[in-house]
Amino acid sequence: MSKSFFNKFFRFFSLCLLLNSSISPARSSSALAAWSLNSNGVLELRTKSNSKLKAYFQKGGNTFGDRFWIDFPGELKNPRTIEGNGPIKEIRLGKPIKGKTRLVVEFSAKNYLKPLNWKLIGIDQNRWKIKLFSLPKNSFKKIGEGVVSKSTINLEANKKPINSRKRNYDFLRLPNIKRNKFYVVIDPGHGGQDPGAIGIGGLREADVVLDVSKRVKNLLTEKGVNVRLTRNNEVDLDLPLRVSVANRTDADLFVSIHANASRGKRRDINGLETFYYTGWRGRLLAKKIQRQILKVSPGSPDRGVRQGRFFVIKNTRMPAVLVEIGFLTGRLDARRLEKSIHRKRIAYAITKGILEYLSKAG
């Protein structure tokens, strides 16, 4: 088939078909266990053993970009759309028909693709890879869900430490800093008559973030950090008062903890993000916290470190960030945030990000 003919009629073609399936697709869960689209343009997959995959490409039209997708046996329980970056417009996971799972990569307008050269390769009985394009290193951020390789650090987030009575998450190895040198203000968002976001099953933002904030305070205190919470209980605190607590005590850092909600309460939207207002110090603190919370939330999309004009981080005089620890309206995030064990993970992650920043500060 010539390239011009392919472009004109937008025909589909199957890239390859590897390994026979031993799964009964109509009655099984999805064979897709994890996936990762890396910044080198390689899509990696982990599936159930000996699954049969089919891969396709469709040339873009006036209303959509080029699309590549793979069909897996077994039915996906949680259809969702994940925002892309760089050459990737978005990634969609759905169930085109009963008993099937489909992973779709839709590309942005610029065409980096040579699909006639693509090959889907089976690395072993449950891992696969395909190189979709070549770009300079770090041209876009890695996108993925779950752990493709067993050596990936995210596996550690699901391990139970041997000695967990006092430390449930020793794998995070909280850094040591000089004791009684730093003062940090932790701000649990909302409270009292302002519950914040209301999520699946009536999960309240004010309750979740207060629990996480108290855990962060306890961990930082054990490391010798002087910590102040803007609120210790269910009270409605004005934004200027929250800022005043930090400014009048001349705190070294201000960290406001929140949980997200999507418009229309869409259950397919999940993810973690951290905001700063301005300056390299605020950005550095945000990057360190974002990196850690992603480690303990495998599969939850990375919505990135971003600038924001939130009152509490705009008006504080010290490096300040606002952390969104997940979507209470999202299936994945809400299911985690309602559990005490995950809130502990998030608290440890935020604490580690703060301590890493403070260790660099002196």
N, C-alpha and C positions, 0 to 999 in steps of 0.2 A: 504494500500500500504506500503510495507516495505521500510526502508530507503535505503537499498542497491539497490532495484529495482528503487527507485526514482533517486538516484545518477547515475545509469547506463544509464537510458534512458532520463534523463533531462526533465521529464514531467512537464507540467504546472498544477497548480491546483488553483481553486478559493477559496479564504479565506472566504469570506462571501458576502452576498448581503443584504443591509439594506435599508429600506424605498422605497416607490414607487415614481417614478419621475412624476412631473407635467410639465416637460419642454419638448418642441419639439426640440430635439437636432440638427436637420439639419438646423434649422432656428434661433438658439439662440446663444448668446455668451457663453463662457465657464462657467460652473457651479463652477469651482475652483476659489475662490476669494483670498485665502492666504494659505500659508503652512509654517511649521517650523519643522526641524529635530533637536531636542535638544540634548545636551550633555549627557543626561541620556538614549539616544537611543529611545526616543518616538517621533514618527512622528505625528504632529497635523495638522489638516486641517480645513479651513472654506470654506463653499460652499453656493450656493443658497439654500434656504429652500426646504426641502423635495426632495433632489436630490437622484438619484439611482447610487450607486458606485459599481464597480467590482474590486476586488484586486487579483493579481496573483503573483506567484513566479516561477523563472526559475533558475535551478542549473547552475553554471558557466561551461564554456568549456575551451579549450586551449587558446582561443583568447579573452575571456571576463570573468568577474567575476560574482558571483551570482547577480541576478537581481530581484528586487521587483517593481511592478508597479500597479498603480490604474488608471482606466478609468473613466472619468467623462462625463456627457452629455454636449453638447455645444462645439463649435469650438474655439480653441485657435488661437488668432490673431498673436502672437509673439513667434514662436518656439525658444528655446534657450537651451544652455548647461551651467551648473554652476559647476565650479571646486570644488571638495570635499577636505576633509582632514581627517586624521586618518583612520577609517575603511571605509570611503566613498570615492570611486574613483571619481564619478561625479554624478550629478543629471541632467536629461534631461526633458524638457517639450516640447511636440510636439502634432501633430494631426495625429494619425495613419490612420484614415479614415475621410471622410467628416462628420462634425457634432459631432466629438468626441475630447476630450482632454486626453492626457496621461502624467502622472508624473512617471518617471522611476528613481529609486534609484539603482545605480550599485555599488557594494561593491568591496573593494580591495581584494587582494589575500587571506589574512588571513580570516578564516571562524569563525565568532562569532555567527552564526545564528542557530536558531531552529525553522524553519518556520512552522512545524507541530503544534506548540503551539500558533501561532499567531492568534489574533482576532482583527478585525476592529470594533471599538465600536462607536456608535453614542451617543455623549454626550447630544445634543439637536437637534433641527431640522436643524441646519446648521453648527454644529461642530462635529469633529471626531478625534479619536486618535487610534494609534496602536503601541505597544512596539515591536521594531524590534530586539533589543539586549540589553545586560547589560554590561557596562564597568565602571571602576572607574570614579569618578567625574572629570570633566575637561579633559577627555581623548582626546577630539577633540572639535573644535569650532562649535558652533551652525550655522546652515545653514538655510536660509529661505527667503521668499519674502512676503511682506505685513504684515498685522496685523491679527493674528489669534484670539486673545482675545481683547475684547473692552476696557479692562483696560490697554493695552499695551501703553507705553509712546509714541510710534511712531504715535499714533492717534493725539497727540498734534501737530505734524508737519503740519497737514492738517486743523487745526482749525484757523479761523480768529479771532484774539483778538478783544474784544469789543472796546478798545480805540487804534486804529491802525494808527492814523494820524502821530504820531511821532515814534512809535515803532511797527513795523509789527510783531515782534517775541519776545514779552515780556516773552513768556513761557520759553525762554532759560535762563532768569534771570542772566544776565551777572554779574559776580562777581565784587566786589569793591576791589581795591588795592590802595596802597599809591600813591598819585598823584606825577607826575614829578620825580619819582624815576627810571623808566625803559626806556630804549631806544631799539626800535625794528625796524629792517629793513625788509620790505616786498618786495619781488622780483617777479613782474609779468613776467612770462616766455616769451621769444621770443620778437617780435615787429619789426616794420619797414618793411624791405625787407624780414624778416624771420617771416612768419605768424604762424609757428608751424604746428600743426595738422590741416587738413582740414576735416570737418565732413559732416554729412548729410545736404544737402541743402546749402553747401558752408560755413557752420559755421566755423569761424576761431578761433583757440586757442588763438592767441595774443589778439583778441578783448574781448573774454570771460574772460580771466584771468586778464586783465587790469581793467575791470569793477568790478570784485570781489575784486581785490586788493585795489582799491580806496575805496570801501565800508568798507573793513576791516580797512583801515587807519582811516577813519572817526569815526568808532565805538571805536577804541582804543584811539584815540585822545580825545573823549568825556569822556573816563574813566581816563584821565590824563597820558596816555602813550605818550612818545615822539616817533614819527614814521617818518621813511624815506622810500619813494618808490625808488627803483633803476631806474625806469622810470615812467614818468607821462603821456606819450603820445606814439605815434607810432614811436618809434626810435629803431634801431637795436643796442643792447648793447652787447659788448663782455663779455664773461663769467668772465675773470679776473677783469674787471671793476666792475661787480656786487659784486664780492667777496671783492674787495678793498673798496667799499662803506661801507660794514659792518665792515671790519677789522680796517680801519683808524678812524672810529667813535667809536670804542670799544663798539659795540652794545651788548645788553644782549641776544638777540635772532635774528635769521635769518630764515625767512619763505619764501620759493620759491613756487609759485602757478602755477600749470600747469593743462592741460587737456590731456587726453589720446587718442590714436588711435590704432586700432588693425590692424595686418597684413591682407592684403586682404580686409580691411574695412568691416569686418564681423559685421552684425547688431545684432547678437545674443550675442555679448560680451559686457558686461557692468560691472561697478564696481568702487569702491573707494579704494585707497591705499595711505599710507603715508610712506615715506622713511626717514631714518636717516643714518649717516655714521658710527658713533661709539659712545660709552659712554652711561651711564645710563641716563644722562640728556637729550641727544638728543632722546633717546628711550622714555623717559617719556613724552616729549613734543609731539612726534609723536603719542603716544597712546591717549593722551588727545584730540588732534585734530581729529584723526580717529574716536574716540568714538562719537564726536559731529556731524561730517559730516554724519555719518551713521544714526543718529537720524532724520535728515531732509531729508533723501533720502530713505524712506522705499521702499523695493523691490530691490534696487540696491545692488548687491553682495558685501560682505566684502572681499576685496582682501588682507586685513591685514596690519600690521605694519612690515616693512621689512628693512633690511640693503641695502644700495645702495652706489655706488661709483661715483655719479654725482659730477661734478667739483665744483658746487657752495656749496654743503654741505660738501665736502671733504676738501676744502681749507679755510673755514671760521674758526675762532678761538673760536667761541661761539657755544652753542647748536644750531643746524641747522636742518631743515627738508625740504623735498620737498613733496608737497601735490598734488596728482592727483585727481581732483574733479569729474571725470567721463570720459566716452568714448564719444567723439564727433561723433564717427562712430557707436555707439550703439543706437538702437531704443529707449530704455528707457532713457538713460542718455542724449542723444542729444535732445530729445523732452523736457526735463526739462531745460537743460542748455541754450537753445535758449530763455527762458522766464526770464524776469527781476525778477519776483517774486521768482523763484528758486535761482537765483544768490544772491538775498538778504538772502535767507535762508542759503546758503553756507557761505556767508560772516559772518553772525551771528555765525554760528557753528565754523568756524575757529577762530573768535574772542574769543568765549567762551573758546575754548581749550587753546589759548594763555593766557588768563586771569587766568584760573585755574592753569596753570603752574606757572605764575608769583606770584600768591597768596601764593603758597607753597614756592617760592623762597625768600619770605620776604616782 
